[in-house]
Amino acid sequence: MKKHFTWWGAAALATMALMAGCGSSDSGTSASGGGTSEGGSGKKIVVGFSQIGAESNWRKANTESIKSEAEKRGIELKFVDAQGKQEKQIQAIKNFIAQKVDVIAFAPVVETGWKSVLEEAKAAGIPVIVSDRRPDVPEDLYVTFIGSDFIEEGKMAGDWLKKKMNGKAVIAELTGTPGSAPANDRKKGFAEAIADSPDMKVVFSQTGDFQRTKGKEVMEALLKSPEGASINALYAHNDDMALGAIQAIEEAGKKPGKDIVIVSIDGIGDAFDAMIAGKMNCTVECNPLLGPPLFDAIAKALKGEEQPKRTVMKDGIFDESVAKAERPNRKY
């Protein structure tokens, strides 16, 4: 593989090709942008990217960041939307291998079940970059992972809620897609943060699959149940589920942000709007703008440069007290 990468690096130093054209891609289609290809030798670099889907505003911003950065750099992007199905992602990766793309990148929908297909990519000499979520595979099957520390995000949410509620709360938890890294890690981090406070009790935990509509459905059912009457705090693994839950809380005749304190994760613009309106209390940032660091890693991989196995994006935490001032800075 090193010989393969080095060849690309030498070609890039020898000549850079100006490639014209622009476009965008949908599921299973290609997009290429104008500008100079990083591959050189008159041949445009081809990258295959398997995206999880479009389940949230965060994911849509993440996709746009990747597509726009590929176009900016003059890279041909073969983009496939897996619509939340692992089998579609695996098939997409197999197709990329058959098409002999230069690099494969993907955001795995769940943690397990990737070893075989990534071994195929390695055998074909195609480097793999992991984006957003890490798969549970040996580290020699991918070049590097670029994304956030989901455990730390969960801890930040738990620490904030513990302080806000003075160490005493009856908590409902809306979890993400079962088996996914953010769902597993955000749950773990939050639990660790409140472990030293016995009066911080999670009495309900159910998946909303990172979707706004499902967050609303789950919260509706909870508020109609006997245990729903005692809930005074909500921890959602992403903003979209929290925003759906807010609708359910209002329809049940309660005041979100007051009767039920709400903290979630992602930091999308809609969450800031909800905080400004007094309906949500805190969001932990998870930066979706992974396009630039992803394509930086791709360029280094093609040159055979050493990279860390993990590049962690810097995330912040924002509560209702700073929402109005921070809102103009939201790019997603």
N, C-alpha and C positions, 0 to 999 in steps of 0.2 A: 504493500500500500504506500509505503514511503516513496518508492520510485514513481508511482503514479502521481502522487501529490507534487513531487519535485519537478516532474515534467511540466505540470501546469505552471508552477512558479517560474520556471525558466522561460516558458512561452509568454507569460505575462510581462516579464522584463524585456523580452525581445520586441514585442509589438503590441499595440493596443488598437482595437478595431472600433470604429464609430458605427453604431448600429441604429438605424432609424425605425420609426414605428412606435405605436403605443396601443394599449388595450387593457382590458380587465378580463378576469377569468371567473367562470362559475364552476360548478362541480364537473370535474373531468375535463376541463378545457385548459388551454394554455394562454398565457399573457406575456407580452414582451414590451419593454419600454425603450424609448430612444436614449441615446447616450453611449458611453464607452463601456464595452464589456470588460469584465475583470479577467476573462480567460485569455484574451489576446489571440494571436495567430489567425485573425479573421473569423474565429469561431466563437459564437456566443455561449456563455456558460448556461447550462440547463440545470435547474433545481426542481426537484419534485417535493411538494409540500402537502402532507396529509393533515387537514384540520379536523378538529372534533366535530364542529357544526356551527350553528348560529343560535345557541340556546339562550344567550343573554347579550345585553348591550356591551358588556366587557368583551365577549368573544368577537362581536362584530368589529369593535375598535381594534382588537388584536389582528383580525384578518386584514383590515384596511391598512394597518401599519406594515404588515408583511408584503402586501401587494404593491403598495406605493413605494416601498423601499426597493423592491425588485425592479420596478419600472425606472426609478431614479438611477439605478446602477446599470441599466441596460442588460439585465439578466432575464432570460426566458424562464418563466415560472409556470410549472405544471401544477395547478392547484386543484385539490380534490376535497370537497366537503363530505365528510363521512356520516353526517346527520345523526351523530351520537352513537354509531354502531361500530364496535371494534372490528367486526368481520370486514366491513367496508374499508377501514384503515389498513388492515393487513393486505387486502386485495390491491389497494392503491400502491402500497410499498412494493408488492410483487410486480405490479405493472411498471413502476419506476425502474426496477431492476431490469426487466425485460427491455425497456426503452433505452437502457444504458445512460441514464442521466448522470451528471457529474457529481451531484450531491443529493442526498435524501434528508429532508427535515420533517419532523412531525411532532404534534402535541398529542400524546396518548390519552385516550378517553378513560382508561383504567390502568392500574399499575402492572397487572400480571398478564401473561400470555403472549409476550413479544419475542421471546428468545429465539425461536425457530426462524422467523422471518428476518430478524436482524443478523442472524448467522448467515443467511442467504446473501444479504447485502455485503457483509464482510467478505464472504467468499468471492463475490463479484468485484471486489476492490472499490466499492462505492462508500465513501465516508458518510456517516449518519450524525446529524446534529439534533439534539432533543430540545424542544421549546416548551415552556410553561409548566408541563408536568413530567416528572421523571418516571420511567418504567422500571420495574423490578427485574433487572437483568445485569449480568456481569459488565463492569465498566469498560472492558475492552471491546464491547459491541457498539459503542458510540464514542464520538470524539469529545463532545462536551455537552453539558446541560446549561440552558440559560432560562432563568425564571426566579420566582420569589421563594422565600422561606415560609411555607404555609404553616408550620408549627409556630413560628414566631408571630405570624399574623393572629393565630388563635390565642396565643398568650397575650398579645396586646389588647385584643377584644375582652378577654377575661379580666385582665388587670383593670381596664377602664370600668367595666361593669361592676366589679367588686368595690371600687372606690365610689362610684356613682350611687350604689345602693347601700353603702355603709356596711358591706359584708353580709347583707341579709336580702335574699331574693328567692322567689319561686319562678324558675326559668323554663321556658319552652325553647327547644333547639330545632331549627330547620336545617337539616344536613344536605350536603350536595350529593352528586351521583354516587351510588354505592360502589365501593371498590376503587374510586378515583383518589389520586394523591391529595388534592385539596380537601376533599371530604374527610379522609382518614386523618390528615395532619392537622387541619383546623379544629377538628373534634378533640384530638389529643392535646394540642396546645392550650385550648380553652380549659379542658379538664385539669391540666397541670396548674394553670393560673389560679383556679378557685379551690384547689385541693386543700389548702390550709384554712378554708372558711366553711365550716360545717353547715352554716345557715345559708350558704349559696347552693341551692339544690336544683338540679336539672330533673324535672319531673316528667318531661315529655320530650321525645326525640324521634323525628321522622323525616324521611327524605322529601324534598321538594324538587330534586333533580336539577337544581340551579335555575329553575324556570319561574318566571313571575306568575304565570297562571297556576302552576302547581303549588307555589307558595301560598297563594290565596285559597286554593282548595283545602290544603292541609290545615291552615289556620281557621277556616270556616268550621271544619269538622271539630277541631279542638275546642273552639269557643262554645260549641253546642253541647259538649260533653261535660260531665260533672267536674272533672279535673281542670277544665278550662277556666272555671270561675276564680280560681286562686292564682292564676298566672299574673305576675306583675313585671316580668321582664322577658324579652325575646332576643335570642342570639341566632342570627341567620348566617349561614356560610357564604352567602353572597347578597349583594344589594337587591338584585332582581327578586329573589324570594322575599326579602324584607318588604319591598314595595308592594308585592302582591298581598302580603300579610296585613299591611297597613289598610288596604281596601277592605279586607275581611273584618278587621277590628272596627273600622268606622261603620260598616254595615251592621255590626253587632251592637251598635250604640255606645261604643267606648271610644276614648280619645287616645289614639296612638301617640307615643312620645310623652304621655302624661300618666294615663291609667296603666299603660304597658310601656316600659322603657325599652328602646330598641337599639341594638348595636349589630352591625353587619360588616361585611368585608367586600371590597373592590374599589370603592371611591369614585363611582361614576357620577356624572353630572346630575342625574335624576335623584341620587341620594342626597346631594347637596341641596337641591331644590326642596326635598322633603324636610331636611333639617331647617332650612330657612322658614318653611311653613309651620315649623313646630311639631311635625308629625314623626320625626325620627331624631335620634339623639347622638349617634356616633357612627362613623364608618372608618374602617382600617383600609388604607390604600393597598391595592395590588396592581402594579403598573402593567397595562396591557401592551404598551408601545415597544414591543420586542423586535420589530423589524430591523432597526439599525444594528443592535448588537448581534442579532442572528446572522445578518449578512457579513458583518465583520468576521464572525467565527467561520463562516463559509469560505471567505477569502483566505483566511489563515490556514484552513484545512487543505485547500487546494495548493497552497505553497509549502505544505509539509511542516508548518510551524507548530511547535509545542503549545498546548493550551491547558488551562486548568480544567479538571473534570466538572467543576461547577462554578458558574458565574451567577451570583445572587443579586437581583435587582433591589435597589433601595426603596423601601416603602415607608410611609408615614401614617399618622393617625389624626383624624380631624373630628371634633365634636361640634355641637350646635353653636358654640360660642364663637367659632371662627368660620362657620360655613359661608356667610355672606361675603366676607373678605376674600375667601379662597375660591369661591365659585368661578370668577373670571379666569382662573388658572387651569381649570379643568379642560382637557383636550379630548375628552371622551365621555 
